[in-house]
Amino acid sequence: MKKIFYKITKKYWNLISLEHAKKNNFTVQNGLFKGLQINKDISWGKGDVASKIYGLYENNVQNILKKIKKPILIDIGSADGFFAVGCLHSGLSKFCYAFEQSQKGQEVLFQTAQTNNVANKISIKGKVTSKNFISLLPVDIDLSKAVIICDIEGEEFNFLNNDILTKCKEANFIVEIHKTNNINDKNKLFKKMCEFFDVSIIIDGNKNYNEIPQLHNLNDIDRLLLTCEGRSYIGEWWHLQPIK
């Protein structure tokens, strides 16, 4: 019975999230990416769209991006381009190298870039591996001016090897850490990263609704559903900063 209620709740979450997106013309209303036009043809995470519209999606990541402010964004696992296009649209980044393995995702990402008039500031490529990543970037790229977002659904444990970390040690990394059945994978990766970077662990926290009046008159259940990200476990990111 609990599984049935869970499925119904997820359907309701998707429904009201889409309703609020339509109500706001799929345009981000608050936060770092205010004014960003989100593509209506969502290829990834339909339930997330309301949290994006209200500027709360992965707000911890947004706060880091705002704080470090680098001209080059490298977005690995960029999906529909919320961060890739959002950083360009806001002027936070001047150019973005976006990697998305899904063909549908690449198409939506490009459309989103066009809609927000930043298509000339983004390079979109397909699946990236530890073997081809560096070769897909410009030879003369200055990684000290780059922030690398890595959200690859658990593949970070394979992708972020010594070679990648060595070659990118001057960049800032924001890595989403996914659930793994082998805690040793997580411990090994953390230890490896600490050889090259100062590592901070960021855990998903409370959302601040103070400056979002659109949410104030909603009941608690709808408000929390609209601003949640539908995770099966608490979100965790590691922020890697070059060792000074």
C-alpha positions in Angstrom: 0.0 0.0 0.0 2.9 2.4 0.8 4.3 1.8 -2.7 1.0 2.7 -4.3 0.8 6.0 -2.2 4.4 6.8 -3.2 3.6 6.4 -6.9 0.5 8.5 -6.6 2.5 11.2 -4.7 5.2 11.3 -7.5 2.5 11.7 -10.1 0.9 14.6 -8.1 4.4 16.1 -7.7 4.9 16.0 -11.5 1.4 17.5 -12.0 1.6 20.5 -9.7 5.2 21.2 -10.7 4.3 21.4 -14.3 1.2 23.5 -13.5 3.5 26.1 -11.7 6.0 26.0 -14.6 3.2 26.8 -17.1 1.8 29.5 -14.7 5.2 31.2 -14.9 5.7 30.6 -18.6 8.6 28.3 -17.8 10.7 31.3 -16.8 12.8 31.3 -13.6 11.3 33.8 -11.2 13.9 34.0 -8.4 17.6 33.5 -7.6 20.8 33.4 -9.5 19.2 32.5 -12.9 16.2 34.8 -12.7 14.8 35.3 -16.2 16.2 32.1 -17.6 13.7 30.5 -20.1 13.4 26.7 -19.4 12.6 24.5 -22.4 9.1 23.1 -22.2 10.2 19.9 -23.8 11.8 18.5 -20.6 14.0 15.5 -21.1 15.1 15.0 -17.5 13.4 15.4 -14.2 9.9 16.8 -14.9 9.1 17.0 -11.2 12.1 19.3 -10.7 10.9 22.1 -13.0 9.0 24.0 -10.2 12.1 24.1 -8.0 14.0 25.5 -11.0 11.3 28.1 -11.7 11.4 29.3 -8.1 15.3 29.4 -8.1 15.7 26.7 -5.4 17.0 23.8 -7.5 20.3 22.6 -6.0 20.6 26.0 -4.3 23.8 24.9 -2.6 25.4 24.5 -6.0 24.1 27.8 -7.1 25.6 29.5 -4.0 29.0 28.0 -4.7 28.9 29.1 -8.4 28.0 32.6 -7.3 30.8 32.7 -4.8 33.7 31.5 -7.0 32.4 33.1 -10.2 34.7 31.7 -13.0 34.5 32.7 -16.7 34.6 29.1 -18.0 32.0 26.5 -17.0 32.6 22.8 -17.8 29.3 21.0 -17.2 29.6 17.2 -17.3 26.2 15.6 -17.3 24.4 18.8 -18.3 21.0 17.3 -19.0 18.6 20.1 -20.3 21.2 22.8 -19.4 19.8 24.5 -16.3 23.3 25.2 -15.1 25.1 25.3 -18.4 22.7 27.9 -19.9 21.8 29.5 -16.6 25.4 30.5 -15.9 25.7 32.0 -19.4 22.4 33.8 -19.2 23.2 35.3 -15.9 26.6 36.4 -17.0 28.2 34.3 -14.3 30.2 32.4 -17.1 31.4 33.7 -20.4 31.6 30.2 -22.1 30.5 26.7 -21.4 31.7 23.3 -22.5 28.7 21.0 -21.9 28.8 17.2 -22.0 25.5 15.3 -22.2 25.4 11.6 -23.4 21.6 11.6 -24.2 20.9 12.7 -27.8 17.5 14.1 -26.6 19.2 16.0 -23.9 21.7 17.5 -26.3 18.9 18.7 -28.5 16.9 20.2 -25.7 20.1 21.8 -24.3 20.8 23.5 -27.7 17.3 24.7 -28.0 17.5 26.1 -24.5 20.7 27.9 -25.4 19.1 29.3 -28.5 16.0 30.5 -26.7 18.2 32.4 -24.2 20.4 33.8 -26.9 23.6 32.2 -25.7 24.0 29.5 -28.4 27.3 31.1 -29.6 28.7 30.8 -26.1 28.3 27.0 -25.6 30.0 23.9 -27.0 27.9 20.8 -26.7 29.4 17.3 -26.8 28.3 13.8 -26.1 29.4 11.2 -23.6 32.7 11.9 -21.8 35.0 9.4 -20.3 38.3 9.7 -18.3 40.1 8.8 -21.5 38.6 11.4 -23.8 37.7 14.3 -21.5 40.9 16.3 -21.7 41.2 15.8 -25.5 37.7 17.3 -26.0 38.7 20.6 -24.4 40.8 23.3 -26.2 44.5 22.6 -25.9 45.1 26.1 -24.5 42.3 26.2 -22.0 43.2 27.8 -18.7 41.6 25.5 -16.1 42.4 28.0 -13.3 39.6 30.1 -14.8 37.2 27.1 -14.9 34.6 25.5 -12.6 33.7 22.0 -13.4 30.3 20.6 -12.5 30.2 16.8 -12.5 26.8 15.1 -12.2 27.1 11.7 -13.9 24.8 9.4 -11.8 27.4 7.5 -9.9 30.1 7.3 -12.7 32.1 9.9 -10.7 33.8 7.0 -8.9 35.2 5.8 -12.2 35.6 9.1 -14.1 37.6 11.0 -11.5 40.9 9.1 -11.6 44.4 10.3 -10.8 45.0 11.5 -14.3 41.9 13.7 -14.5 42.5 15.1 -11.0 46.1 15.8 -11.8 45.4 17.6 -15.1 42.5 19.6 -13.6 44.0 20.4 -10.2 43.9 24.2 -10.9 40.1 24.1 -11.5 37.3 24.3 -9.1 35.1 21.1 -9.0 31.5 20.7 -7.8 30.8 17.0 -7.8 27.5 15.4 -7.0 28.1 12.2 -5.0 25.6 9.5 -5.7 24.6 6.5 -3.6 26.9 3.5 -3.8 26.6 0.0 -2.3 30.3 0.0 -1.6 31.3 2.6 1.0 34.9 1.9 0.1 34.3 3.6 -3.3 33.3 6.8 -1.6 36.2 6.7 0.9 38.8 6.0 -1.8 37.5 8.8 -3.9 37.5 11.3 -1.0 41.1 10.3 0.0 42.2 10.6 -3.6 40.7 14.0 -4.1 42.3 15.3 -0.9 45.7 14.7 -2.5 45.0 17.4 -5.1 42.3 19.7 -3.6 40.9 21.2 -0.5 37.6 19.3 -0.2 34.4 20.6 1.4 31.3 18.4 1.8 28.0 20.1 1.2 24.7 18.4 2.3 21.4 19.5 0.9 19.7 21.8 3.4 16.5 23.8 4.0 15.1 26.0 1.3 14.6 29.6 2.0 11.1 30.8 1.0 11.4 34.4 2.4 11.7 36.1 -1.0 9.3 33.8 -2.9 5.8 35.2 -2.2 4.3 32.8 -4.8 4.8 30.0 -2.3 3.6 31.7 0.9 -0.1 30.9 0.4 0.3 27.3 -0.5 -0.3 24.5 2.0 2.8 22.9 3.5 2.5 19.7 1.5 2.2 21.4 -1.9 5.0 23.9 -1.0 7.4 21.1 0.0 6.6 19.0 -3.0 7.0 21.9 -5.4 10.4 22.7 -4.0 11.8 19.2 -3.5 14.0 17.5 -6.0 12.6 14.0 -5.7 15.7 12.4 -4.4 15.8 8.9 -2.9 18.4 10.0 -0.4 19.8 13.3 0.8 21.8 15.3 -1.7 25.5 15.5 -1.3 28.1 17.5 -3.2 31.9 17.8 -2.8 33.4 21.2 -3.6 37.0 20.8 -4.7 39.2 23.9 -4.5 42.8 24.1 -5.6 45.3 23.8 -2.8 47.0 27.1 -2.2 
